[in-house]
Amino acid sequence: MVAPEEAFLSVLQVGVAKVAVCSQHGGCYTQDNIDRHLAEQHKVKRKKRAQLIAELHSKGLAVSKENVQQPPDGNGALRGLAILTGYQCRVPSCGAISTNRGEIKKHCRAIHKWKSGPRGRNAKKRSSQGGEQLTEEPYEEVKVQTLWTEKKYISYFVVREPRGD
């Protein structure tokens, strides 16, 4: 039988590196931060942590975040990581991503000088009278994941959702 503290951990190949994935918290961990995560988030005792960490190290766990390359956009979702709704800038060579629609709108206005079209109940009327035309939003809704859950390391990449066969 698998111990509870082992059931949520799996090793995932990300490019040439391996990371530990915590399915409970939806994030990846390396040799640098797995001990702290197990101790603080899962309350795993020192002796058991040492065993788990030794096993993870034997599987070739990456030493640090710097040894792990973020997957490119457009691949399948990584098992064990949360799939989130995000918004990606459509401007060629930009590709900014956020999980907050308001933030991607701010980005498009500030960086790309985008102006949204008419709003409100008279928007269609103004547009049909030759006024300001509705402009397409320069971002699109996408599905995203991130390897790291610590705020300062979050960097989203676009994924294809697994099919519900």
LUMMARBA-608658 format. One record per residue (C-alpha): residue in one letter; x, y, z; chain. Coordinates in steps of 0.1 Angstrom, whole numbers, plus 5000, padded with zeros to 4 digits. Example, Ala and Ser with C-alpha at 12.3 -4.5 7.8 and 13.67 -1.06 7.14 Angstrom:
REM LUMMARBA-608658
{a,{5123,4955,5078},A}
{s,{5137,4989,5071},A}
END
This chain:
REM LUMMARBA-608658
{m,{5000,5000,5000},A}
{v,{5012,5035,4992},A}
{a,{5017,5058,5021},A}
{p,{4996,5090,5019},A}
{e,{5026,5113,5016},A}
{e,{5037,5093,4985},A}
{a,{5003,5091,4968},A}
{f,{5004,5128,4957},A}
{l,{5040,5128,4945},A}
{s,{5051,5117,4910},A}
{v,{5081,5123,4889},A}
{l,{5076,5141,4856},A}
{q,{5100,5145,4827},A}
{v,{5100,5182,4815},A}
{g,{5124,5185,4786},A}
{v,{5157,5170,4797},A}
{a,{5150,5175,4834},A}
{k,{5128,5157,4860},A}
{v,{5107,5174,4886},A}
{a,{5085,5161,4914},A}
{v,{5049,5170,4909},A}
{c,{5026,5175,4939},A}
{s,{4991,5167,4926},A}
{q,{4975,5182,4958},A}
{h,{4991,5216,4952},A}
{g,{4995,5215,4914},A}
{g,{5031,5225,4913},A}
{c,{5066,5211,4906},A}
{y,{5095,5208,4929},A}
{t,{5133,5202,4926},A}
{q,{5160,5191,4950},A}
{d,{5162,5227,4962},A}
{n,{5126,5230,4974},A}
{i,{5110,5195,4978},A}
{d,{5121,5191,5015},A}
{r,{5106,5224,5026},A}
{h,{5073,5216,5006},A}
{l,{5070,5182,5023},A}
{a,{5077,5196,5057},A}
{e,{5055,5227,5056},A}
{q,{5026,5217,5033},A}
{h,{5023,5180,5041},A}
{k,{5038,5178,5076},A}
{v,{5059,5148,5066},A}
{k,{5083,5138,5095},A}
{r,{5121,5142,5090},A}
{k,{5129,5105,5087},A}
{k,{5102,5098,5061},A}
{r,{5111,5130,5042},A}
{a,{5147,5118,5040},A}
{q,{5135,5085,5025},A}
{l,{5112,5102,5000},A}
{i,{5139,5127,4990},A}
{a,{5165,5099,4985},A}
{e,{5141,5081,4963},A}
{l,{5134,5112,4942},A}
{h,{5171,5120,4939},A}
{s,{5177,5084,4927},A}
{k,{5152,5091,4899},A}
{g,{5173,5121,4887},A}
{l,{5153,5150,4901},A}
{a,{5166,5183,4889},A}
{v,{5187,5203,4913},A}
{s,{5170,5236,4909},A}
{k,{5144,5256,4889},A}
{e,{5172,5269,4867},A}
{n,{5178,5233,4855},A}
{v,{5143,5230,4842},A}
{q,{5132,5245,4809},A}
{q,{5096,5256,4805},A}
{p,{5077,5236,4779},A}
{p,{5069,5253,4746},A}
{d,{5033,5265,4740},A}
{g,{5009,5242,4723},A}
{n,{5019,5208,4737},A}
{g,{4996,5185,4756},A}
{a,{4988,5193,4793},A}
{l,{5013,5179,4818},A}
{r,{4999,5153,4842},A}
{g,{4994,5165,4878},A}
{l,{4994,5202,4871},A}
{a,{4963,5223,4872},A}
{i,{4949,5234,4838},A}
{l,{4938,5270,4841},A}
{t,{4919,5294,4818},A}
{g,{4942,5321,4805},A}
{y,{4944,5348,4780},A}
{q,{4972,5352,4754},A}
{c,{4981,5383,4735},A}
{r,{4977,5377,4697},A}
{v,{5003,5403,4687},A}
{p,{5030,5385,4667},A}
{s,{5062,5380,4686},A}
{c,{5045,5391,4719},A}
{g,{5026,5361,4733},A}
{a,{5021,5376,4768},A}
{i,{4999,5353,4790},A}
{s,{4978,5360,4820},A}
{t,{4951,5342,4839},A}
{n,{4934,5375,4846},A}
{r,{4915,5390,4817},A}
{g,{4918,5425,4831},A}
{e,{4956,5422,4832},A}
{i,{4958,5411,4796},A}
{k,{4936,5440,4786},A}
{k,{4959,5464,4805},A}
{h,{4989,5448,4787},A}
{c,{4973,5453,4753},A}
{r,{4964,5489,4760},A}
{a,{4998,5498,4775},A}
{i,{5022,5479,4753},A}
{h,{5003,5477,4720},A}
{k,{4982,5509,4723},A}
{w,{4950,5489,4718},A}
{k,{4917,5508,4721},A}
{s,{4885,5488,4727},A}
{g,{4855,5495,4706},A}
{p,{4823,5512,4717},A}
{r,{4806,5498,4747},A}
{g,{4772,5499,4763},A}
{r,{4737,5498,4749},A}
{n,{4744,5523,4721},A}
{a,{4775,5506,4709},A}
{k,{4759,5489,4678},A}
{k,{4741,5522,4669},A}
{r,{4772,5543,4671},A}
{s,{4791,5517,4651},A}
{s,{4765,5515,4624},A}
{q,{4764,5553,4620},A}
{g,{4800,5554,4608},A}
{g,{4814,5561,4642},A}
{e,{4842,5541,4659},A}
{q,{4842,5506,4646},A}
{l,{4843,5476,4670},A}
{t,{4878,5463,4672},A}
{e,{4887,5427,4677},A}
{e,{4902,5419,4711},A}
{p,{4940,5414,4706},A}
{y,{4940,5385,4730},A}
{e,{4924,5350,4730},A}
{e,{4912,5326,4757},A}
{v,{4936,5296,4760},A}
{k,{4943,5268,4785},A}
{v,{4975,5272,4804},A}
{q,{4997,5256,4830},A}
{t,{5027,5267,4851},A}
{l,{5054,5245,4866},A}
{w,{5059,5266,4897},A}
{t,{5032,5278,4921},A}
{e,{5054,5303,4940},A}
{k,{5042,5337,4928},A}
{k,{5076,5351,4917},A}
{y,{5083,5321,4896},A}
{i,{5049,5317,4878},A}
{s,{5052,5317,4841},A}
{y,{5023,5303,4821},A}
{f,{5025,5282,4789},A}
{v,{4997,5273,4766},A}
{v,{4985,5236,4765},A}
{r,{4961,5215,4746},A}
{e,{4935,5200,4769},A}
{p,{4934,5162,4771},A}
{r,{4904,5148,4753},A}
{g,{4876,5132,4773},A}
{d,{4875,5099,4754},A}
END
